[in-house]
Amino acid sequence: MQGESNLEIIGIDDINDYYDPQLKYDRLTSQGIQVANIEYGKPLTSSKWPNYTFIKLSLEDSEKLKDLFGGESFTHVCNLAAQAGVRYSLENPYAYIESNIIGFTNILENCRHHKIKHLAYASSSSVYGLNQTMPFSVHHNVDHPISLYAASKKSNELMAHTYSHLFGLPTTGLRFFTVYGPWGRPDMALFLFTKAMLSGKPIDVFNHGKMRRDFTYVADIVEGIKRVILNPAQANPSWDGKKPDPGTSVAPYRVYNIGNNNPVELLDFIKAIENKLGIEAVKNFLPLQAGDVPETYADVQDLESDMGYKPATSIQEGIDRFIDWYQDYYGEK
């Protein structure tokens, strides 16, 4: 990795069945990967981007991951792989331990032993848990998660800090705020709402609609990742152990929020979908679900000052792009 224009990228995914694997295969096809040739552990080069190679591989497979790191000359690593979903963590907690804890440990160990220049990894706005101080800042304490998913992401941050401190591995945690857009997860609200409304079915609106989310368009997330990965975390020389700052460290460790910095009322979010589809949603109002928080709001001041970047895609623009993709992909009008 010399610069943004000549990156050589190897992407890995185990293509599990947490959601429809066909969507994942089609996403790979759109990237120029011949999915008919996919075999576990076999590298496949994209026909669209010759500098991109895909390998079906699980982070929990420590031996295969070790072989991969040993056979390549990685300089930077970006870990976006995890068992996602707040609600699913109530049903299948072991999946989160295996992927988000064991898998992340394997990433850290390989980065340590292969002298990686920078590890950036996906954390989550879920780590803020019971914190009600708005907007959420990386300098706030986040010791009260309310789902195992959130706890696993907070654990990743703690684990990364340990490796930064002990081994000098630069690590940056990226707390994503409700990511949405084309090729997104079918269990997310925008996907569920669009599908139901096009089918003439009611949508489930939790907490009786009294929710606010800092929805962040996927292209804005990608731009944030690109800027962060090429700027390795630096130690904070003014960090004080008597007044510890959670977002920085005396070690080369940082945490950033990547959010739109503009929370949207859930009913306004639904209205934007209605505007695009020309359909009025039938709403089924329900209580707040276990593990959910009523509001998220990202303070992105550090991202803006350090990386010169702040997400800016409006909700209506982002929803319009998603629905255009959805209707094209599923052939539904």
Disulfide bonds with the S-S distance in Angstrom:
none
